[in-house]
């Protein structure tokens, strides 16, 4: 009986350890900017209903191929952009500039930027703050953390120290 109990505890605990923790609902971080982890269809619909205009996905290409997000976005009358960030290797000046370009082109629009957990969102915003906006490293990292930066913080910190 004890073995069955332990097996049940282990099985019931698996989702807790395999689910990425991050920003689970859209968080407004600037006047026209929201960030979050992976949105569900209902999140996209809610963002559109609340005046959303643009959704920028930072999911990797394989991650993006597993979701119908671009369809959900366009069906709700919004524009969809995909800036693929495949983890730490995707944190490049070119990707930061691409995100910046889209944000600047739509600076008066309501924009949602997301990845799977918010970590890559925060990383890109920290790099943008330092590389493009000239912010000091500590302030750039703070901006990143406010936008979801967690496990990539050491990598971003090292990149900003170069």
Secondary structure per residue as TSV (DSSP state, phi and psi in degrees):
chain	resnum	aa	ss	phi	psi
A	1	X	-	360.0	-40.0
A	2	X	H	-62.5	-38.1
A	3	X	H	-63.1	-40.0
A	4	X	H	-64.7	-42.8
A	5	X	H	-60.5	-46.9
A	6	X	H	-63.5	-40.4
A	7	X	H	-60.8	-44.2
A	8	X	H	-63.1	-40.8
A	9	X	H	-62.6	-44.5
A	10	X	H	-63.4	-48.4
A	11	X	H	-61.9	-44.4
A	12	X	H	-68.7	-22.3
A	13	X	H	-84.4	-18.9
A	14	X	H	-55.6	-48.1
A	15	X	H	-60.1	-31.8
A	16	X	H	-61.8	-40.2
A	17	X	H	-86.2	-22.4
A	18	X	H	-95.9	-12.8
A	19	X	S	-85.4	127.9
A	20	X	-	-70.0	131.3
A	21	X	-	-89.6	142.4
A	22	X	S	-176.4	-155.3
A	23	X	-	-82.7	106.7
A	24	X	-	-86.0	-21.5
A	25	X	S	-128.4	156.3
A	26	X	-	-58.6	131.0
A	27	X	E	-118.7	121.4
A	28	X	E	-78.5	124.5
A	29	X	E	-115.8	-15.5
A	30	X	E	-146.6	174.8
A	31	X	T	-52.3	-46.6
A	32	X	T	-117.7	23.9
A	33	X	E	-131.6	127.3
A	34	X	E	-122.4	149.9
A	35	X	E	-131.9	157.1
A	36	X	E	-170.9	174.3
A	37	X	S	-80.0	-155.6
A	38	X	S	-65.3	117.8
A	39	X	-	-80.1	144.8
A	40	X	-	-87.5	170.1
A	41	X	H	-56.9	-39.6
A	42	X	H	-63.3	-34.6
A	43	X	H	-65.4	-41.3
A	44	X	H	-64.1	-45.7
A	45	X	H	-60.4	-43.9
A	46	X	H	-63.9	-42.2
A	47	X	H	-61.7	-42.8
A	48	X	H	-63.1	-44.8
A	49	X	H	-61.6	-30.2
A	50	X	T	-92.0	14.8
A	51	X	T	97.7	14.8
A	52	X	-	-64.6	144.3
A	53	X	-	-118.9	-38.5
A	54	X	E	-133.4	139.4
A	55	X	E	-123.9	127.5
A	56	X	E	-115.6	118.6
A	57	X	E	-98.2	131.8
A	58	X	-	-105.3	15.0
A	59	X	-	-63.3	151.8
A	60	X	-	-67.4	166.2
A	61	X	H	-59.3	-47.3
A	62	X	H	-61.0	-39.7
A	63	X	H	-63.1	-45.4
A	64	X	H	-63.1	-34.0
A	65	X	T	-69.4	-12.8
A	66	X	T	-91.8	4.1
A	67	X	-	-133.6	154.1
A	68	X	-	-97.4	24.2
A	69	X	H	-54.4	-45.3
A	70	X	H	-60.3	-35.4
A	71	X	H	-67.1	-45.1
A	72	X	H	-58.4	-43.5
A	73	X	H	-63.6	-51.4
A	74	X	H	-68.5	-34.6
A	75	X	H	-64.0	-23.0
A	76	X	T	-97.5	14.7
A	77	X	T	76.8	18.9
A	78	X	-	-110.3	164.4
A	79	X	E	-93.6	145.9
A	80	X	E	-120.3	132.9
A	81	X	E	-126.5	141.6
A	82	X	E	-122.0	113.8
A	83	X	-	-113.4	93.3
A	84	X	-	-67.6	122.9
A	85	X	-	-122.7	96.4
A	86	X	-	-83.2	65.7
A	87	X	G	78.1	-157.8
A	88	X	G	-58.6	-33.3
A	89	X	G	-65.0	-20.7
A	90	X	G	-88.0	-2.0
A	91	X	-	-83.9	86.8
A	92	X	-	-126.3	160.9
A	93	X	H	-60.0	-38.1
A	94	X	H	-61.0	-42.1
A	95	X	H	-69.8	-38.2
A	96	X	H	-62.1	-43.8
A	97	X	H	-64.8	-38.1
A	98	X	H	-64.2	-46.2
A	99	X	H	-60.1	-45.5
A	100	X	H	-59.3	-42.3
A	101	X	H	-60.4	-46.6
A	102	X	H	-64.3	-43.5
A	103	X	H	-63.4	-42.2
A	104	X	H	-67.8	-37.5
A	105	X	H	-63.9	-24.1
A	106	X	T	-123.8	34.4
A	107	X	T	-62.0	-23.2
A	108	X	T	-98.7	9.4
A	109	X	S	-105.5	159.8
A	110	X	-	-86.1	118.7
A	111	X	E	-120.0	135.6
A	112	X	E	-112.4	124.9
A	113	X	E	-114.9	131.7
A	114	X	E	-145.5	163.0
A	115	X	-	-135.8	-149.8
A	116	X	S	-77.6	-35.7
A	117	X	S	-127.2	-18.3
A	118	X	S	108.0	-13.4
A	119	X	H	-63.2	-48.0
A	120	X	H	-68.1	-32.8
A	121	X	H	-59.4	-52.4
A	122	X	H	-60.9	-39.2
A	123	X	H	-62.5	-47.6
A	124	X	H	-64.3	-38.6
A	125	X	H	-70.0	-33.5
A	126	X	H	-65.1	-45.8
A	127	X	H	-64.5	-39.9
A	128	X	H	-61.6	-44.3
A	129	X	H	-60.0	-41.1
A	130	X	H	-80.2	-53.5
A	131	X	H	-73.1	-38.6
A	132	X	T	-102.6	-32.1
A	133	X	T	-100.8	-3.4
A	134	X	-	71.4	21.4
A	135	X	-	-73.7	148.5
A	136	X	-	-63.6	155.5
A	137	X	H	-53.9	-49.2
A	138	X	H	-61.8	-41.5
A	139	X	H	-68.3	-40.1
A	140	X	H	-61.1	-43.0
A	141	X	H	-65.4	-38.2
A	142	X	H	-61.6	-45.3
A	143	X	H	-59.1	-43.7
A	144	X	H	-61.2	-45.9
A	145	X	H	-61.6	-38.9
A	146	X	H	-63.6	-21.2
A	147	X	T	-107.2	10.5
A	148	X	T	116.3	-1.8
A	149	X	-	-61.8	125.4
A	150	X	-	-135.2	-94.0
A	151	X	T	-68.1	-17.6
A	152	X	T	-88.6	2.8
A	153	X	H	-60.9	-42.0
A	154	X	H	-61.7	-44.9
A	155	X	H	-60.5	-47.4
A	156	X	H	-63.2	-42.8
A	157	X	H	-59.2	-43.1
A	158	X	H	-65.5	-39.0
A	159	X	H	-64.6	-37.6
A	160	X	H	-75.3	-20.0
A	161	X	H	-81.3	-13.4
A	162	X	-	-78.0	360.0
